[in-house]
Amino acid sequence: MYETMTDILRLARNFMESRILLTAAELDLFTILGGPPLPAGAIAERTGADVRALTVLLDALSAMGLLVKEEGAYGTAPAFSQVLSAAGRDSVLPMVLHAAHLWERWSRLTAVVRGESVPLEGFSRGKGEVGAFIGAMHVVADPVAPAIVDEVRPGPARRLLDVGGASGTYTIAFLKAVPEMKATLFDRPGVVEMARKRLLEAGLLERVTLAAGDFSRDALPGGHDLAFVSAIIHQNSPEENRRLFENVYRSLAGGGRIVIRDHVMKDDRTRPREGALFAVNMLVGTEGGGTYTFEEIRSWLEASGFSGVRLLREGERMDGLVDAFKPAVSP
């Protein structure tokens, strides 16, 4: 929380260090400087940057503790040599690059709040941004996916549908938790190919059917007893979510279960804090997205035919869980 004038002024200037980090990531400086230290001139040759401007940036990164400067040469600080390098096994660089892509969208916030017409077309994701976004989602999800699956308690479920499953992070977690389970991962064609690579590396590709399509337009594959809808509903308007749940309902066998992972807001919409901030991200980045309360989610599920809606977990960082069931087919 912010209690003093100093706190407020520090908050107003926070963008400076953020922008320095984002530019360093866009220039891939941490990968370049993952080996022996280099002088600014050599780094400029590799990046095509202006030497004077690059030196100012490198000095700032060194002052921030992200680089180490010794005798006019720069290297990545040891604590960050893996996490900020593209070569690092557990690198957060994809998430940082995703944040860089968000920069321009957030810069339109004042205009959006004023009600000015600012078309989203110019902010659509290019191929590079899609890759960064999917990579970022894996960075975020991979450490927490096993615990989320444990809380879901898939039980007797044997046919998983991972809706918008990205590169397969949660599909992998479910399949590892339930060795008898098989899965269908549904996402856009280019993303499905990213999933194919990750599933192959995990040794699980043979247990997964990859289905390409757009869940907002195309029918989801049928015959599943568990559908996982992870980090999707915040992108959608209320009407889009109701149609999505109807699509999922048709894909489930009688007695099947849907589990939703997302921000689940309190009724006053100020808690959890991360959800309230993320709603602003959706305000500047989507036509009608936002973060929603449990009662809103329940109303869409019940309107789509589901029953027994439950709040499994409140969550703080897009880790709220809601589930519901498709009625069993009458004998």
Secondary structure as GFF3:
##gff-version 3
##sequence-region A 1 331
A	DSSP	alpha_helix	5	26	.	.	.	ID=ss1
A	DSSP	alpha_helix	29	32	.	.	.	ID=ss2
A	DSSP	beta_strand	38	39	.	.	.	ID=ss3
A	DSSP	alpha_helix	40	47	.	.	.	ID=ss4
A	DSSP	alpha_helix	51	63	.	.	.	ID=ss5
A	DSSP	beta_strand	67	70	.	.	.	ID=ss6
A	DSSP	beta_strand	73	76	.	.	.	ID=ss7
A	DSSP	three_ten_helix	78	80	.	.	.	ID=ss8
A	DSSP	alpha_helix	93	106	.	.	.	ID=ss9
A	DSSP	alpha_helix	109	113	.	.	.	ID=ss10
A	DSSP	three_ten_helix	121	123	.	.	.	ID=ss11
A	DSSP	alpha_helix	127	141	.	.	.	ID=ss12
A	DSSP	alpha_helix	145	152	.	.	.	ID=ss13
A	DSSP	beta_strand	159	163	.	.	.	ID=ss14
A	DSSP	alpha_helix	169	177	.	.	.	ID=ss15
A	DSSP	beta_strand	182	187	.	.	.	ID=ss16
A	DSSP	alpha_helix	189	201	.	.	.	ID=ss17
A	DSSP	three_ten_helix	205	207	.	.	.	ID=ss18
A	DSSP	beta_strand	208	212	.	.	.	ID=ss19
A	DSSP	beta_strand	224	230	.	.	.	ID=ss20
A	DSSP	three_ten_helix	233	235	.	.	.	ID=ss21
A	DSSP	alpha_helix	238	251	.	.	.	ID=ss22
A	DSSP	beta_strand	252	262	.	.	.	ID=ss23
A	DSSP	beta_strand	264	265	.	.	.	ID=ss24
A	DSSP	alpha_helix	273	285	.	.	.	ID=ss25
A	DSSP	beta_strand	292	293	.	.	.	ID=ss26
A	DSSP	alpha_helix	294	303	.	.	.	ID=ss27
A	DSSP	beta_strand	307	313	.	.	.	ID=ss28
A	DSSP	beta_strand	320	325	.	.	.	ID=ss29
###
